[in-house]
Amino acid sequence: MAEKKRGKPAGYTTVTIYDQTYHLTGQDSDHIRQLAEQVDAKMRAVAAQGRTVDSLRVAVLAALNFADELAQSAGANANQGHARAVSLRGLLDEVLEEERKTGS
């Protein structure tokens, strides 16, 4: 639940994450609000699945969830990048072999 409050100095965005208010600075307030909404949603999902009500523990578990998602995403991107590199290397080998045969 991110919200921007009026009356704050320019550059500040006020957001609420897991019922706590934070005054954040940054160049893109919309992006800050979107991130805050994602963090709030993740913390609430973690809290709903667990038995802890300690907000610090909920935050740490939410952070671990985000880290896991990021690691999986990076791994998938790395595998895709490797597959693409192998494919491109094969194409380059074909072109170079054809040039070698034709002498171009």
VMD Tcl script that builds the backbone (N, CA, C; Angstrom):
set m [mol new atoms 312]
animate dup $m
set s [atomselect $m all]
$s set {name element resname resid chain x y z} {
  {N N MET 1 A 0.837 -1.178 0.000}
  {CA C MET 1 A 0.000 0.000 0.000}
  {C C MET 1 A 0.879 1.236 0.000}
  {N N ALA 2 A 1.140 1.709 -1.103}
  {CA C ALA 2 A 1.983 2.888 -1.179}
  {C C ALA 2 A 1.104 4.108 -1.363}
  {N N GLU 3 A 1.503 5.169 -0.737}
  {CA C GLU 3 A 0.749 6.405 -0.899}
  {C C GLU 3 A 1.700 7.575 -0.845}
  {N N LYS 4 A 1.399 8.602 -1.600}
  {CA C LYS 4 A 2.216 9.812 -1.588}
  {C C LYS 4 A 1.440 10.865 -0.821}
  {N N LYS 5 A 2.089 11.465 0.161}
  {CA C LYS 5 A 1.416 12.481 0.952}
  {C C LYS 5 A 1.863 13.861 0.503}
  {N N ARG 6 A 0.926 14.784 0.522}
  {CA C ARG 6 A 1.246 16.172 0.177}
  {C C ARG 6 A 1.900 16.851 1.377}
  {N N GLY 7 A 2.616 17.917 1.088}
  {CA C GLY 7 A 3.237 18.668 2.163}
  {C C GLY 7 A 4.657 18.217 2.450}
  {N N LYS 8 A 5.119 17.160 1.822}
  {CA C LYS 8 A 6.493 16.710 1.996}
  {C C LYS 8 A 7.372 17.437 0.984}
  {N N PRO 9 A 8.643 17.627 1.300}
  {CA C PRO 9 A 9.537 18.279 0.354}
  {C C PRO 9 A 9.609 17.501 -0.960}
  {N N ALA 10 A 9.901 18.212 -2.032}
  {CA C ALA 10 A 10.002 17.583 -3.347}
  {C C ALA 10 A 11.051 16.482 -3.300}
  {N N GLY 11 A 10.785 15.394 -3.984}
  {CA C GLY 11 A 11.728 14.287 -4.009}
  {C C GLY 11 A 11.434 13.218 -2.982}
  {N N TYR 12 A 10.537 13.487 -2.037}
  {CA C TYR 12 A 10.177 12.500 -1.032}
  {C C TYR 12 A 8.899 11.797 -1.443}
  {N N THR 13 A 8.884 10.496 -1.240}
  {CA C THR 13 A 7.678 9.707 -1.465}
  {C C THR 13 A 7.387 8.976 -0.167}
  {N N THR 14 A 6.186 9.107 0.312}
  {CA C THR 14 A 5.792 8.424 1.533}
  {C C THR 14 A 5.036 7.163 1.158}
  {N N VAL 15 A 5.495 6.047 1.698}
  {CA C VAL 15 A 4.865 4.763 1.421}
  {C C VAL 15 A 4.578 4.059 2.747}
  {N N THR 16 A 3.643 3.134 2.688}
  {CA C THR 16 A 3.337 2.313 3.850}
  {C C THR 16 A 3.591 0.867 3.473}
  {N N ILE 17 A 4.466 0.237 4.241}
  {CA C ILE 17 A 4.796 -1.160 4.016}
  {C C ILE 17 A 4.554 -1.902 5.318}
  {N N TYR 18 A 3.655 -2.868 5.259}
  {CA C TYR 18 A 3.334 -3.701 6.414}
  {C C TYR 18 A 2.992 -2.830 7.627}
  {N N ASP 19 A 2.138 -1.858 7.358}
  {CA C ASP 19 A 1.606 -0.930 8.364}
  {C C ASP 19 A 2.652 0.002 8.974}
  {N N GLN 20 A 3.785 0.166 8.326}
  {CA C GLN 20 A 4.814 1.112 8.765}
  {C C GLN 20 A 4.994 2.159 7.675}
  {N N THR 21 A 5.133 3.406 8.061}
  {CA C THR 21 A 5.293 4.496 7.102}
  {C C THR 21 A 6.772 4.801 6.915}
  {N N TYR 22 A 7.151 4.979 5.647}
  {CA C TYR 22 A 8.531 5.302 5.297}
  {C C TYR 22 A 8.526 6.503 4.367}
  {N N HIS 23 A 9.464 7.407 4.557}
  {CA C HIS 23 A 9.645 8.577 3.697}
  {C C HIS 23 A 10.923 8.321 2.902}
  {N N LEU 24 A 10.753 8.073 1.623}
  {CA C LEU 24 A 11.871 7.665 0.778}
  {C C LEU 24 A 12.166 8.730 -0.267}
  {N N THR 25 A 13.418 8.810 -0.644}
  {CA C THR 25 A 13.797 9.736 -1.717}
  {C C THR 25 A 14.231 8.916 -2.923}
  {N N GLY 26 A 14.024 9.492 -4.064}
  {CA C GLY 26 A 14.419 8.835 -5.303}
  {C C GLY 26 A 13.931 9.651 -6.480}
  {N N GLN 27 A 14.414 9.306 -7.637}
  {CA C GLN 27 A 14.078 10.073 -8.827}
  {C C GLN 27 A 12.716 9.713 -9.404}
  {N N ASP 28 A 12.246 8.484 -9.140}
  {CA C ASP 28 A 11.007 8.027 -9.759}
  {C C ASP 28 A 10.025 7.578 -8.680}
  {N N SER 29 A 9.149 8.495 -8.250}
  {CA C SER 29 A 8.215 8.162 -7.168}
  {C C SER 29 A 7.265 7.033 -7.537}
  {N N ASP 30 A 6.856 6.964 -8.801}
  {CA C ASP 30 A 5.962 5.878 -9.207}
  {C C ASP 30 A 6.651 4.521 -9.032}
  {N N HIS 31 A 7.909 4.474 -9.401}
  {CA C HIS 31 A 8.676 3.228 -9.253}
  {C C HIS 31 A 8.826 2.872 -7.772}
  {N N ILE 32 A 9.102 3.858 -6.956}
  {CA C ILE 32 A 9.227 3.634 -5.511}
  {C C ILE 32 A 7.917 3.091 -4.957}
  {N N ARG 33 A 6.798 3.677 -5.366}
  {CA C ARG 33 A 5.491 3.198 -4.891}
  {C C ARG 33 A 5.219 1.768 -5.352}
  {N N GLN 34 A 5.571 1.461 -6.596}
  {CA C GLN 34 A 5.374 0.092 -7.103}
  {C C GLN 34 A 6.206 -0.913 -6.313}
  {N N LEU 35 A 7.454 -0.560 -6.038}
  {CA C LEU 35 A 8.308 -1.445 -5.248}
  {C C LEU 35 A 7.748 -1.632 -3.840}
  {N N ALA 36 A 7.296 -0.542 -3.246}
  {CA C ALA 36 A 6.724 -0.617 -1.900}
  {C C ALA 36 A 5.490 -1.512 -1.888}
  {N N GLU 37 A 4.678 -1.429 -2.920}
  {CA C GLU 37 A 3.489 -2.280 -3.014}
  {C C GLU 37 A 3.886 -3.748 -3.135}
  {N N GLN 38 A 4.938 -4.031 -3.896}
  {CA C GLN 38 A 5.404 -5.408 -4.040}
  {C C GLN 38 A 5.936 -5.949 -2.712}
  {N N VAL 39 A 6.701 -5.131 -2.015}
  {CA C VAL 39 A 7.252 -5.546 -0.717}
  {C C VAL 39 A 6.116 -5.767 0.279}
  {N N ASP 40 A 5.165 -4.846 0.310}
  {CA C ASP 40 A 4.026 -4.979 1.222}
  {C C ASP 40 A 3.255 -6.270 0.926}
  {N N ALA 41 A 2.999 -6.528 -0.351}
  {CA C ALA 41 A 2.255 -7.735 -0.736}
  {C C ALA 41 A 3.028 -8.999 -0.355}
  {N N LYS 42 A 4.336 -8.997 -0.593}
  {CA C LYS 42 A 5.150 -10.172 -0.265}
  {C C LYS 42 A 5.162 -10.399 1.242}
  {N N MET 43 A 5.305 -9.324 2.032}
  {CA C MET 43 A 5.315 -9.468 3.484}
  {C C MET 43 A 3.975 -9.998 3.987}
  {N N ARG 44 A 2.892 -9.510 3.418}
  {CA C ARG 44 A 1.571 -9.982 3.841}
  {C C ARG 44 A 1.359 -11.446 3.461}
  {N N ALA 45 A 1.862 -11.842 2.304}
  {CA C ALA 45 A 1.741 -13.241 1.883}
  {C C ALA 45 A 2.554 -14.145 2.807}
  {N N VAL 46 A 3.761 -13.708 3.148}
  {CA C VAL 46 A 4.607 -14.481 4.069}
  {C C VAL 46 A 3.937 -14.586 5.430}
  {N N ALA 47 A 3.404 -13.475 5.915}
  {CA C ALA 47 A 2.747 -13.471 7.235}
  {C C ALA 47 A 1.521 -14.374 7.232}
  {N N ALA 48 A 0.789 -14.400 6.127}
  {CA C ALA 48 A -0.416 -15.223 6.049}
  {C C ALA 48 A -0.075 -16.715 6.059}
  {N N GLN 49 A 1.100 -17.072 5.552}
  {CA C GLN 49 A 1.494 -18.483 5.486}
  {C C GLN 49 A 2.210 -18.957 6.736}
  {N N GLY 50 A 2.753 -18.029 7.504}
  {CA C GLY 50 A 3.558 -18.413 8.654}
  {C C GLY 50 A 2.837 -18.194 9.958}
  {N N ARG 51 A 3.566 -18.502 11.019}
  {CA C ARG 51 A 2.987 -18.341 12.350}
  {C C ARG 51 A 3.588 -17.162 13.092}
  {N N THR 52 A 4.512 -16.463 12.448}
  {CA C THR 52 A 5.169 -15.355 13.129}
  {C C THR 52 A 4.418 -14.044 12.907}
  {N N VAL 53 A 4.395 -13.228 13.929}
  {CA C VAL 53 A 3.803 -11.898 13.803}
  {C C VAL 53 A 4.874 -10.829 13.940}
  {N N ASP 54 A 6.104 -11.257 14.196}
  {CA C ASP 54 A 7.223 -10.325 14.327}
  {C C ASP 54 A 7.543 -9.749 12.950}
  {N N SER 55 A 7.390 -8.431 12.818}
  {CA C SER 55 A 7.566 -7.803 11.500}
  {C C SER 55 A 8.987 -7.958 10.972}
  {N N LEU 56 A 9.983 -7.999 11.844}
  {CA C LEU 56 A 11.361 -8.188 11.383}
  {C C LEU 56 A 11.524 -9.570 10.755}
  {N N ARG 57 A 10.989 -10.577 11.396}
  {CA C ARG 57 A 11.068 -11.936 10.841}
  {C C ARG 57 A 10.306 -12.025 9.521}
  {N N VAL 58 A 9.142 -11.395 9.462}
  {CA C VAL 58 A 8.362 -11.386 8.221}
  {C C VAL 58 A 9.163 -10.700 7.116}
  {N N ALA 59 A 9.828 -9.590 7.445}
  {CA C ALA 59 A 10.634 -8.864 6.456}
  {C C ALA 59 A 11.793 -9.722 5.957}
  {N N VAL 60 A 12.448 -10.430 6.871}
  {CA C VAL 60 A 13.572 -11.283 6.477}
  {C C VAL 60 A 13.084 -12.420 5.582}
  {N N LEU 61 A 11.966 -13.032 5.932}
  {CA C LEU 61 A 11.420 -14.112 5.100}
  {C C LEU 61 A 10.981 -13.586 3.732}
  {N N ALA 62 A 10.409 -12.395 3.694}
  {CA C ALA 62 A 10.032 -11.785 2.416}
  {C C ALA 62 A 11.283 -11.504 1.581}
  {N N ALA 63 A 12.326 -11.001 2.227}
  {CA C ALA 63 A 13.584 -10.737 1.520}
  {C C ALA 63 A 14.167 -12.031 0.955}
  {N N LEU 64 A 14.097 -13.120 1.721}
  {CA C LEU 64 A 14.577 -14.407 1.230}
  {C C LEU 64 A 13.762 -14.873 0.023}
  {N N ASN 65 A 12.453 -14.640 0.063}
  {CA C ASN 65 A 11.603 -14.980 -1.078}
  {C C ASN 65 A 12.017 -14.192 -2.316}
  {N N PHE 66 A 12.225 -12.875 -2.148}
  {CA C PHE 66 A 12.657 -12.043 -3.274}
  {C C PHE 66 A 14.020 -12.506 -3.789}
  {N N ALA 67 A 14.938 -12.818 -2.884}
  {CA C ALA 67 A 16.276 -13.263 -3.288}
  {C C ALA 67 A 16.188 -14.566 -4.075}
  {N N ASP 68 A 15.333 -15.476 -3.634}
  {CA C ASP 68 A 15.150 -16.732 -4.343}
  {C C ASP 68 A 14.579 -16.497 -5.737}
  {N N GLU 69 A 13.580 -15.626 -5.842}
  {CA C GLU 69 A 12.999 -15.300 -7.147}
  {C C GLU 69 A 14.048 -14.692 -8.071}
  {N N LEU 70 A 14.865 -13.809 -7.518}
  {CA C LEU 70 A 15.914 -13.165 -8.311}
  {C C LEU 70 A 16.948 -14.186 -8.777}
  {N N ALA 71 A 17.354 -15.081 -7.885}
  {CA C ALA 71 A 18.345 -16.100 -8.233}
  {C C ALA 71 A 17.799 -17.022 -9.314}
  {N N GLN 72 A 16.545 -17.411 -9.193}
  {CA C GLN 72 A 15.947 -18.275 -10.206}
  {C C GLN 72 A 15.863 -17.547 -11.548}
  {N N SER 73 A 15.504 -16.278 -11.503}
  {CA C SER 73 A 15.410 -15.483 -12.724}
  {C C SER 73 A 16.784 -15.329 -13.366}
  {N N ALA 74 A 17.780 -15.040 -12.558}
  {CA C ALA 74 A 19.143 -14.876 -13.081}
  {C C ALA 74 A 19.644 -16.189 -13.655}
  {N N GLY 75 A 19.336 -17.291 -12.988}
  {CA C GLY 75 A 19.743 -18.607 -13.489}
  {C C GLY 75 A 19.086 -18.916 -14.813}
  {N N ALA 76 A 17.804 -18.608 -14.926}
  {CA C ALA 76 A 17.089 -18.849 -16.184}
  {C C ALA 76 A 17.677 -17.983 -17.288}
  {N N ASN 77 A 17.968 -16.732 -16.964}
  {CA C ASN 77 A 18.558 -15.836 -17.967}
  {C C ASN 77 A 19.947 -16.304 -18.374}
  {N N ALA 78 A 20.708 -16.806 -17.414}
  {CA C ALA 78 A 22.053 -17.290 -17.719}
  {C C ALA 78 A 21.974 -18.507 -18.630}
  {N N ASN 79 A 21.044 -19.418 -18.339}
  {CA C ASN 79 A 20.888 -20.600 -19.187}
  {C C ASN 79 A 20.439 -20.213 -20.589}
  {N N GLN 80 A 19.523 -19.270 -20.674}
  {CA C GLN 80 A 19.063 -18.799 -21.979}
  {C C GLN 80 A 20.203 -18.122 -22.724}
  {N N GLY 81 A 20.976 -17.316 -22.006}
  {CA C GLY 81 A 22.110 -16.634 -22.628}
  {C C GLY 81 A 23.144 -17.623 -23.138}
  {N N HIS 82 A 23.407 -18.662 -22.358}
  {CA C HIS 82 A 24.374 -19.679 -22.772}
  {C C HIS 82 A 23.871 -20.417 -24.014}
  {N N ALA 83 A 22.592 -20.788 -23.999}
  {CA C ALA 83 A 22.013 -21.484 -25.155}
  {C C ALA 83 A 22.084 -20.607 -26.401}
  {N N ARG 84 A 21.810 -19.328 -26.230}
  {CA C ARG 84 A 21.871 -18.392 -27.364}
  {C C ARG 84 A 23.306 -18.262 -27.873}
  {N N ALA 85 A 24.265 -18.200 -26.951}
  {CA C ALA 85 A 25.667 -18.091 -27.347}
  {C C ALA 85 A 26.110 -19.334 -28.123}
  {N N VAL 86 A 25.691 -20.514 -27.671}
  {CA C VAL 86 A 26.043 -21.753 -28.367}
  {C C VAL 86 A 25.439 -21.746 -29.767}
  {N N SER 87 A 24.185 -21.303 -29.860}
  {CA C SER 87 A 23.514 -21.235 -31.160}
  {C C SER 87 A 24.238 -20.276 -32.103}
  {N N LEU 88 A 24.579 -19.101 -31.594}
  {CA C LEU 88 A 25.274 -18.107 -32.419}
  {C C LEU 88 A 26.659 -18.592 -32.823}
  {N N ARG 89 A 27.330 -19.279 -31.900}
  {CA C ARG 89 A 28.653 -19.821 -32.231}
  {C C ARG 89 A 28.543 -20.833 -33.368}
  {N N GLY 90 A 27.490 -21.666 -33.314}
  {CA C GLY 90 A 27.266 -22.632 -34.395}
  {C C GLY 90 A 27.021 -21.946 -35.726}
  {N N LEU 91 A 26.214 -20.907 -35.715}
  {CA C LEU 91 A 25.949 -20.158 -36.950}
  {C C LEU 91 A 27.222 -19.515 -37.488}
  {N N LEU 92 A 28.015 -18.943 -36.592}
  {CA C LEU 92 A 29.269 -18.318 -37.000}
  {C C LEU 92 A 30.213 -19.357 -37.587}
  {N N ASP 93 A 30.282 -20.529 -36.944}
  {CA C ASP 93 A 31.132 -21.603 -37.478}
  {C C ASP 93 A 30.694 -21.987 -38.888}
  {N N GLU 94 A 29.374 -22.065 -39.120}
  {CA C GLU 94 A 28.866 -22.405 -40.449}
  {C C GLU 94 A 29.271 -21.360 -41.479}
  {N N VAL 95 A 29.117 -20.093 -41.121}
  {CA C VAL 95 A 29.467 -19.011 -42.044}
  {C C VAL 95 A 30.960 -19.035 -42.335}
  {N N LEU 96 A 31.784 -19.195 -41.312}
  {CA C LEU 96 A 33.234 -19.216 -41.513}
  {C C LEU 96 A 33.661 -20.426 -42.338}
  {N N GLU 97 A 33.021 -21.558 -42.096}
  {CA C GLU 97 A 33.340 -22.762 -42.880}
  {C C GLU 97 A 32.968 -22.553 -44.347}
  {N N GLU 98 A 31.826 -21.949 -44.594}
  {CA C GLU 98 A 31.385 -21.672 -45.968}
  {C C GLU 98 A 32.355 -20.698 -46.642}
  {N N GLU 99 A 32.795 -19.665 -45.900}
  {CA C GLU 99 A 33.765 -18.720 -46.471}
  {C C GLU 99 A 35.085 -19.407 -46.752}
  {N N ARG 100 A 35.486 -20.310 -45.890}
  {CA C ARG 100 A 36.737 -21.031 -46.096}
  {C C ARG 100 A 36.662 -21.882 -47.357}
  {N N LYS 101 A 35.508 -22.520 -47.560}
  {CA C LYS 101 A 35.339 -23.366 -48.753}
  {C C LYS 101 A 35.318 -22.540 -50.034}
  {N N THR 102 A 34.647 -21.411 -50.002}
  {CA C THR 102 A 34.500 -20.584 -51.215}
  {C C THR 102 A 35.667 -19.619 -51.384}
  {N N GLY 103 A 36.437 -19.421 -50.355}
  {CA C GLY 103 A 37.568 -18.505 -50.434}
  {C C GLY 103 A 37.175 -17.039 -50.447}
  {N N SER 104 A 35.936 -16.706 -49.984}
  {CA C SER 104 A 35.501 -15.312 -49.990}
  {C C SER 104 A 35.999 -14.556 -48.824}
}
mol reanalyze $m
mol bondsrecalc $m
mol representation Tube
mol addrep $m
